[in-house]
């Protein structure tokens, strides 16, 4: 399992992604946690939520919980947010057997 963090334009962490390789080449299972602007980002809590969502995707064998933007709660501006996750290819907070992003492929290649 690999864990990485997504930062906003102020270089603050606001999301955590837990990812494992799927059996199919170039595919992964993924869990995502997004910190509310009303909260202080906690790596421990973010990892726990992201890992839980990853396990849920694997256990249920399906993707769920679409990433949605609530400008009042997110730690990032709506326009900024709309460019971050789609570029990464992240659509669900709990994703089963989805295409790995180029960044995720690089993460797994580092471990060889």
C-alpha positions in Angstrom: 0.0 0.0 0.0 1.2 3.5 -0.8 -0.1 6.7 0.8 0.3 10.2 -0.6 -1.1 13.6 0.1 -2.6 16.3 -2.1 -1.9 19.9 -1.4 -3.7 23.1 -2.4 -2.2 26.1 -4.0 -1.0 27.4 -0.6 1.0 24.1 -0.3 -1.2 22.9 2.5 -2.2 19.2 2.7 -5.9 18.8 2.3 -6.4 15.2 1.1 -4.9 11.8 1.7 -4.9 8.9 -0.8 -4.3 5.3 0.0 -3.7 3.1 -3.0 -2.9 -0.6 -3.7 -2.2 -2.3 -7.0 -5.0 -4.3 -8.6 -4.5 -7.7 -10.2 -4.8 -6.0 -13.6 -1.7 -4.1 -14.9 -2.0 -0.3 -14.6 -5.1 -0.5 -12.3 -5.5 0.2 -8.6 -7.9 0.2 -5.7 -8.0 3.6 -3.9 -9.3 5.3 -0.8 -9.5 9.1 -0.5 -10.0 11.4 2.5 -10.6 15.1 2.1 -10.1 17.6 5.0 -12.7 20.2 5.6 -11.6 23.8 5.8 -13.2 23.8 9.3 -10.7 21.2 10.5 -7.0 21.1 11.1 -5.4 18.5 8.8 -4.2 15.5 10.7 -2.1 12.9 8.9 -3.2 10.2 11.3 -6.9 10.8 10.8 -6.5 11.3 7.1 -4.6 8.0 6.7 -7.2 6.2 8.8 -10.1 7.4 6.7 -8.4 6.9 3.4 -7.3 3.4 4.4 -10.8 2.6 5.6 -12.3 3.7 2.3 -9.7 1.6 0.4 -10.6 -1.5 2.4 -14.3 -0.8 1.8 -13.7 -0.7 -2.0 -11.8 -4.0 -1.9 -14.3 -5.7 0.5 -17.4 -4.6 -1.5 -15.8 -5.0 -4.9 -17.1 -1.7 -6.2 -16.5 2.0 -6.2 -18.6 4.4 -4.1 -18.9 7.8 -2.6 -18.3 10.2 -5.5 -16.0 13.1 -4.7 -18.2 16.1 -4.5 -17.3 19.7 -3.8 -18.9 21.7 -1.0 -17.2 25.1 -1.2 -18.2 25.9 2.4 -16.4 22.8 3.8 -13.5 22.0 1.5 -10.0 23.3 2.2 -9.6 24.5 -1.4 -11.4 26.8 -3.8 -14.0 25.2 -6.1 -12.2 26.1 -9.2 -8.9 24.8 -7.8 -10.5 21.6 -6.6 -12.1 21.0 -10.0 -8.7 20.9 -11.6 -6.9 18.8 -8.9 -8.9 15.5 -8.8 -10.0 15.1 -12.4 -6.4 15.6 -13.5 -5.5 12.9 -11.1 -8.3 10.7 -12.4 -9.9 10.5 -8.9 -13.7 10.4 -9.1 -14.6 8.3 -6.1 -13.5 8.4 -2.4 -13.7 4.6 -2.4 -12.5 3.2 -5.8 -12.3 -0.4 -6.9 -10.2 -1.5 -9.9 -9.7 1.9 -11.5 -7.0 3.1 -13.9 -3.9 4.3 -11.9 -2.9 7.9 -12.4 0.5 8.6 -13.8 1.7 9.7 -10.3 0.5 6.4 -8.8 2.3 4.4 -11.4 5.5 6.3 -10.6 4.9 5.6 -6.9 4.7 1.8 -7.5 7.7 1.9 -9.9 9.8 3.4 -7.1 9.4 0.3 -5.0 11.0 -2.0 -7.5 
